[in-house]
Every structure is written in structure tokens, then in C-alpha cells.
Amino acid sequence: MNSMDERSYKLKKIIKELHSLRGRHTELISIYIPKDYPIHEIGNLVSNEISLTQNVKSKAVRKNVIAALTKIQQHLKLYKKTPPNGLAIFCGNVSKSEGVADVKIWAIEPQDPLKNKLYWCDQKFELKHLEEMIEEKDVYGLIILDNGEATVGILKGKSIKAIRHLDSLVPGKTAKGGQSAARFGRVREGLKNDFYKKVAVTARAAFQNKKLKGILLGGPGPVKETFHEREYLQTDLQNMILGTRSIGYADEGGLKELVEKSMDLMEEASIKKEKELLQKFFTELKKGSGKVTYGMLSVISAIKKGAVGIILVNEDCEW
């Protein structure tokens, strides 16, 4: 786990913890201090809020909010200036028992610069700006198609999601009803063209505002190459196509196969990095080389010996 992965992992755990907390009233305080913002001005803001809170009618709310603000005020004194990327502070009475105070504070120096100043008091903490930092950055558009159907989806980090499945009206290659081969061919080509246009429009809507790193195109036959070469996608999306891959199906099940066969096209995708690490782990485990270990106690022992280069941790691990 490199330093950035570790920071993201820790931030995810903190966000998960903060998400689970609720105040009995609007008494949980969230403060975001942008990078380069004078921290003494936040101190002044907190002092003003303490004065204003004196006018709150509810004795319990007044007591808890002032206790949280005072705790924040004291914590801010630890800083001579705002940290390089800013500072996020969350504080409030998180006790689950009525009439029992348990005022806690979390101060986070984020991995990415904070851009917005915020003071917020609610029954829950405002976490949107931190959640944006842990969103998967590797997002790819997925399109698979043949003449009978198409599926448009998204690869986001390690998650593959089908967004829309389309069935076409393109008939088979054999003419029916006594039509001449030439006339049937023209009708069929027209329906194919209409279907490809529909796939392009669907992809455009599905990929809007997704900040894609690229688009992967696949299918069981030559249709994917036709779709690519005739440039049915609008120019900005067309230029994002990383390549085409032959896969067995054009339904939702084909999305996973497309991703697996496009690993070489996504050198920076997290799903590729994770798969490579796991393959390396299982290869060494099968060899019995002694270079890998698993299980909490064995891993802790290896860490204490200074014998660890990489640690793989499941995101759902609560330890």
C-alpha cells in the first residue's frame, strides 16, 4: 500500500465513521478551511458563533453547540497557519444516550487541496467535499455491440456497471417475403445505420459529465470496427476510443469480458493494478516461495520483522 493509497484508505474509514453519526438536534458542526485561508479568521468565526449560540432557546442544543464550538476553538490554537491542503474539522455531541454528553472532534488534513470555505451545523456532518476526494479517478466508458444488440456501461475503479441495453431491428442476412436481394440489402443497411446512430446517442448521454479517461469498444463480430471507422460517436468521444476488442457477447455479460481483454489499454486503471497484485500474490503462494503470507497474525509478524513490501487490505476490514 503506497502512501497515497494509505491516505485514501484512512480517509474512507473516517468518512464511514462520520457518516454513521447523528445528532439529536442540529448540533453537529462541520468546518472546511481552504488551503492558504487565514486560520485566525476561522477562529474569529467560531468566537462569533459562540456568541450567537447564546441566543438559542433550547438549553440542550445551546449547551451542546457551545461545547462543540469551544472544543474547535481550543483545537485551532494548535495551528500557527492553515495546513498545506487546508483543514476539515468535525465536532459535536455524538452520545447515543439522552442527557449524556460525548463531544468528540475530528481534524483532517486532506490529501487534496480544499477549495471551499464552509461552516455548517446540522444533525449530520457535511462530508461532500471529502467524499469527492475518494471518488475513483479511473473512469472508462464501455460500448459493446453487434447487429442484434448493444450494451453501454461504465468502469469506475473496480466496479463495472451496465447503464443501457439496446435491441436492434436489423434483420438477418436472408431476404424474406419475396424482396429482391438489392432492395433487402438497402433496407438492412439503413436499419444498421439507424441502430449505430442510436448506440452513439445512448453512449453520449451515458458518458455525459463522467470525466472519462477513455472508451473501450468491443463486440463478437466486425460491427465494432465499422462503428469505430465510420465515426458514429461525436468527435470528443471518438477521440477517446482506446481500442477495440473481440468478445463473445454484446449483452451485459460481455462488459466484464471487454474489461478483462482491455487491461493493456488501461495501464493506470485501478482494476488492472489490483488484479496484477493479486496474480503476483497467488503465483508466489502457489510456488511456496515464502515471499508472501496472509492472515492477520502472520502479516503483523512480518511487519514487525520489517519484511513487508506491500500490504493488501480489504476495504471492508474493520480492524
C-alpha positions as CSV (number, residue, x, y, z in Angstrom):
1,M,0.0,0.0,0.0
2,N,1.7,3.2,-1.1
3,S,1.4,6.5,0.8
4,M,-1.5,7.9,-1.3
5,D,-3.4,4.6,-1.2
6,E,-2.9,4.5,2.6
7,R,-4.2,8.1,3.0
8,S,-7.2,7.4,0.8
9,Y,-7.9,4.2,2.8
10,K,-7.7,6.0,6.1
11,L,-9.9,8.9,4.8
12,K,-12.5,6.3,3.6
13,K,-12.6,4.8,7.1
14,I,-13.0,8.2,8.8
15,I,-15.8,9.2,6.3
16,K,-17.6,5.9,7.0
17,E,-17.4,6.6,10.8
18,L,-18.6,10.2,10.4
19,H,-21.5,9.0,8.2
20,S,-22.7,6.7,10.9
21,L,-23.1,9.5,13.5
22,R,-26.2,11.6,14.1
23,G,-27.0,14.4,16.5
24,R,-30.2,14.6,18.4
25,H,-30.7,18.1,17.1
26,T,-28.8,20.5,14.7
27,E,-25.7,20.4,16.8
28,L,-23.0,18.6,14.7
29,I,-20.6,21.1,13.3
30,S,-18.6,20.8,10.1
31,I,-15.9,23.3,9.1
32,Y,-13.9,23.4,5.9
33,I,-10.9,25.7,5.8
34,P,-9.4,26.1,2.3
35,K,-5.7,26.0,1.6
36,D,-4.0,29.4,2.2
37,Y,-7.0,30.7,4.1
38,P,-6.0,32.6,7.3
39,I,-6.7,30.2,10.1
40,H,-7.2,33.1,12.6
41,E,-10.2,34.2,10.6
42,I,-11.8,30.8,11.3
43,G,-11.0,31.4,15.0
44,N,-12.9,34.7,14.8
45,L,-15.8,33.0,13.1
46,V,-16.0,30.3,15.8
47,S,-15.9,33.0,18.5
48,N,-18.8,34.9,16.8
49,E,-20.8,31.6,16.6
50,I,-20.3,31.0,20.3
51,S,-21.8,34.5,21.0
52,L,-24.7,33.9,18.6
53,T,-25.5,30.5,20.1
54,Q,-26.1,32.1,23.5
55,N,-29.5,33.1,22.0
56,V,-30.6,29.6,21.1
57,K,-33.8,28.8,23.1
58,S,-33.3,25.1,23.7
59,K,-31.0,24.7,26.7
60,A,-29.8,21.3,25.5
61,V,-29.0,22.5,22.0
62,R,-27.3,25.6,23.3
63,K,-25.1,23.6,25.7
64,N,-24.0,21.0,23.1
65,V,-23.3,23.5,20.3
66,I,-21.3,25.8,22.6
67,A,-19.4,22.8,23.9
68,A,-18.5,21.7,20.3
69,L,-17.5,25.3,19.3
70,T,-15.3,25.6,22.4
71,K,-13.6,22.4,21.6
72,I,-13.0,23.5,18.0
73,Q,-11.7,26.9,19.3
74,Q,-9.2,25.1,21.5
75,H,-8.1,22.8,18.7
76,L,-7.5,25.7,16.3
77,K,-4.9,27.0,18.7
78,L,-2.7,24.1,17.8
79,Y,-2.1,25.5,14.3
80,K,0.1,28.5,13.6
81,K,-1.3,28.5,10.0
82,T,-3.6,26.5,7.8
83,P,-2.1,23.2,6.7
84,P,-0.9,23.0,3.0
85,N,-4.1,21.4,1.7
86,G,-6.5,23.1,4.1
87,L,-8.2,21.6,7.2
88,A,-11.6,19.9,7.7
89,I,-13.0,19.8,11.3
90,F,-16.0,17.9,12.6
91,C,-17.2,18.2,16.1
92,G,-20.3,17.6,18.2
93,N,-22.1,15.6,20.8
94,V,-22.3,12.0,19.4
95,S,-23.7,10.4,22.5
96,K,-26.5,7.9,21.9
97,S,-27.9,8.4,25.4
98,E,-30.3,11.3,26.1
99,G,-28.8,13.8,28.6
100,V,-25.3,12.3,28.3
101,A,-22.6,14.5,26.6
102,D,-19.9,12.9,24.5
103,V,-18.4,15.7,22.5
104,K,-15.8,14.4,20.0
105,I,-13.7,16.2,17.4
106,W,-12.1,15.0,14.2
107,A,-9.5,17.2,12.4
108,I,-8.5,16.1,8.9
109,E,-5.6,17.4,6.8
110,P,-6.9,16.2,3.3
111,Q,-4.7,14.6,0.6
112,D,-6.1,17.1,-2.0
113,P,-6.5,20.9,-1.6
114,L,-9.8,22.1,-0.2
115,K,-11.3,24.8,-2.3
116,N,-14.4,25.9,-0.4
117,K,-14.8,27.5,3.0
118,L,-17.8,26.2,4.9
119,Y,-19.3,26.4,8.4
120,W,-22.3,24.0,8.8
121,C,-24.4,23.0,11.7
122,D,-26.8,20.1,11.3
123,Q,-28.0,16.7,12.6
124,K,-25.3,15.1,10.5
125,F,-21.8,16.0,9.3
126,E,-21.4,17.6,5.9
127,L,-19.0,15.2,4.1
128,K,-19.5,16.0,0.4
129,H,-16.2,17.7,-0.2
130,L,-14.2,14.9,1.4
131,E,-16.2,12.2,-0.4
132,E,-15.2,13.9,-3.7
133,M,-11.6,13.2,-2.9
134,I,-12.0,9.5,-2.6
135,E,-14.1,9.0,-5.7
136,E,-12.4,6.7,-8.1
137,K,-10.4,8.7,-10.6
138,D,-10.1,5.9,-13.2
139,V,-13.4,6.0,-15.2
140,Y,-13.8,4.4,-18.6
141,G,-16.7,4.2,-21.0
142,L,-17.7,0.7,-22.3
143,I,-19.5,0.0,-25.5
144,I,-20.2,-3.5,-26.9
145,L,-22.3,-4.1,-30.0
146,D,-23.2,-6.3,-32.9
147,N,-26.1,-6.0,-35.4
148,G,-28.6,-7.6,-33.0
149,E,-27.9,-5.7,-29.7
150,A,-25.7,-3.3,-27.8
151,T,-24.8,-2.5,-24.2
152,V,-23.3,0.7,-22.9
153,G,-21.7,0.8,-19.5
154,I,-19.1,2.3,-17.2
155,L,-15.9,1.0,-15.5
156,K,-15.3,3.1,-12.4
157,G,-12.3,1.9,-10.4
158,K,-13.1,-1.8,-9.9
159,S,-16.8,-1.5,-10.5
160,I,-18.4,-2.4,-13.8
161,K,-21.9,-1.0,-14.3
162,A,-24.3,-1.6,-17.2
163,I,-26.2,1.6,-18.0
164,R,-28.3,0.8,-21.0
165,H,-29.0,-2.3,-23.2
166,L,-30.4,-1.8,-26.7
167,D,-32.0,-4.3,-29.1
168,S,-31.9,-3.6,-32.8
169,L,-34.5,-4.1,-35.6
170,V,-31.8,-5.2,-38.0
171,P,-33.0,-8.4,-39.7
172,G,-30.8,-11.4,-40.6
173,K,-28.9,-11.5,-43.9
174,T,-31.6,-13.7,-45.7
175,A,-34.3,-11.8,-47.6
176,K,-37.9,-12.6,-46.7
177,G,-41.3,-12.0,-48.4
178,G,-40.1,-12.1,-52.0
179,Q,-37.9,-9.0,-51.7
180,S,-35.1,-8.6,-54.2
181,A,-31.7,-9.1,-52.7
182,A,-30.7,-5.5,-53.6
183,R,-33.8,-3.9,-52.1
184,F,-33.4,-6.0,-48.9
185,G,-29.8,-5.1,-48.7
186,R,-30.6,-1.4,-48.8
187,V,-33.3,-1.7,-46.1
188,R,-30.9,-3.7,-43.9
189,E,-28.1,-1.2,-44.3
190,G,-30.5,1.6,-43.4
191,L,-31.6,-0.1,-40.3
192,K,-28.0,-0.8,-39.3
193,N,-27.1,2.8,-39.8
194,D,-30.0,3.9,-37.6
195,F,-29.1,1.4,-34.9
196,Y,-25.4,2.6,-34.8
197,K,-26.6,6.2,-34.5
198,K,-28.9,5.2,-31.6
199,V,-26.0,3.5,-29.9
200,A,-23.9,6.7,-30.3
201,V,-26.7,8.9,-28.9
202,T,-27.1,6.5,-25.9
203,A,-23.4,6.5,-25.2
204,R,-23.3,10.3,-25.4
205,A,-26.0,10.5,-22.7
206,A,-24.4,7.8,-20.5
207,F,-21.0,9.3,-20.6
208,Q,-22.0,12.9,-20.0
209,N,-20.1,14.6,-17.2
210,K,-18.3,11.4,-16.4
211,K,-14.7,12.7,-16.9
212,L,-13.7,9.6,-18.8
213,K,-10.1,8.5,-19.2
214,G,-11.0,6.6,-22.3
215,I,-13.6,4.4,-24.1
216,L,-13.3,0.7,-24.7
217,L,-15.2,-0.8,-27.7
218,G,-16.0,-4.4,-28.3
219,G,-18.2,-7.0,-29.8
220,P,-18.4,-10.5,-31.2
221,G,-18.0,-9.5,-34.9
222,P,-16.8,-6.8,-37.3
223,V,-19.5,-4.3,-36.3
224,K,-17.3,-2.7,-33.6
225,E,-14.7,-1.8,-36.3
226,T,-17.4,-0.4,-38.6
227,F,-18.8,1.7,-35.7
228,H,-15.3,2.9,-35.0
229,E,-14.1,3.6,-38.5
230,R,-17.2,5.4,-39.6
231,E,-17.0,7.6,-36.5
232,Y,-20.6,7.4,-35.3
233,L,-19.6,8.9,-31.9
234,Q,-19.2,12.6,-31.7
235,T,-15.7,13.9,-32.1
236,D,-14.8,14.3,-28.4
237,L,-15.9,10.8,-27.6
238,Q,-14.5,9.3,-30.9
239,N,-11.0,10.6,-29.9
240,M,-11.3,8.9,-26.6
241,I,-11.5,5.3,-28.0
242,L,-8.5,3.4,-26.8
243,G,-9.0,0.4,-29.0
244,T,-11.4,-2.5,-29.9
245,R,-11.6,-6.0,-28.6
246,S,-13.3,-9.1,-29.9
247,I,-15.6,-10.6,-27.2
248,G,-18.2,-13.3,-27.2
249,Y,-21.4,-11.4,-26.3
250,A,-22.9,-7.9,-26.8
251,D,-25.1,-8.2,-23.7
252,E,-24.3,-7.1,-20.1
253,G,-22.2,-10.2,-19.6
254,G,-19.9,-9.0,-22.2
255,L,-18.8,-5.9,-20.3
256,K,-16.6,-7.9,-17.9
257,E,-15.0,-9.7,-20.8
258,L,-14.3,-6.4,-22.5
259,V,-12.6,-5.1,-19.4
260,E,-10.6,-8.2,-18.9
261,K,-9.4,-8.2,-22.5
262,S,-8.5,-4.4,-22.4
263,M,-6.1,-4.4,-19.5
264,D,-3.3,-3.4,-21.7
265,L,-5.3,-0.4,-22.8
266,M,-5.8,0.8,-19.2
267,E,-2.3,0.9,-17.7
268,E,-3.4,3.2,-14.9
269,A,-6.8,1.7,-14.1
270,S,-7.1,0.5,-10.5
271,I,-8.8,-2.7,-11.5
272,K,-5.7,-3.6,-13.5
273,K,-3.3,-2.7,-10.7
274,E,-5.3,-4.7,-8.2
275,K,-5.5,-7.8,-10.5
276,E,-1.8,-7.7,-11.1
277,L,-1.0,-7.6,-7.4
278,L,-3.4,-10.4,-6.7
279,Q,-1.9,-12.5,-9.5
280,K,1.6,-11.9,-8.2
281,F,0.4,-12.9,-4.7
282,F,-1.2,-16.1,-5.8
283,T,1.7,-17.0,-8.0
284,E,4.2,-16.7,-5.1
285,L,1.7,-18.6,-2.8
286,K,1.5,-21.5,-5.3
287,K,5.3,-21.6,-5.6
288,G,5.6,-21.8,-1.8
289,S,8.5,-19.3,-2.1
290,G,7.9,-17.9,1.3
291,K,7.7,-14.4,-0.2
292,V,4.0,-13.9,0.7
293,T,1.9,-14.5,3.8
294,Y,-1.8,-14.0,4.8
295,G,-3.9,-13.8,7.9
296,M,-3.8,-11.0,10.5
297,L,-1.3,-12.6,12.9
298,S,1.1,-13.7,10.1
299,V,1.0,-10.3,8.5
300,I,1.6,-8.4,11.8
301,S,4.6,-10.7,12.5
302,A,6.1,-9.9,9.1
303,I,5.5,-6.2,9.6
304,K,7.4,-6.3,13.0
305,K,10.3,-8.1,11.3
306,G,10.5,-5.3,8.6
307,A,9.9,-8.0,6.0
308,V,6.9,-6.3,4.2
309,G,7.0,-4.5,0.9
310,I,3.3,-4.5,0.0
311,I,0.2,-5.0,2.2
312,L,-3.2,-5.8,0.6
313,V,-6.1,-4.8,2.8
314,N,-9.8,-5.4,2.0
315,E,-11.7,-2.1,2.2
316,D,-14.3,-3.8,4.4
317,C,-11.8,-4.8,7.0
318,E,-12.8,-3.3,10.3
319,W,-9.6,-4.0,12.1
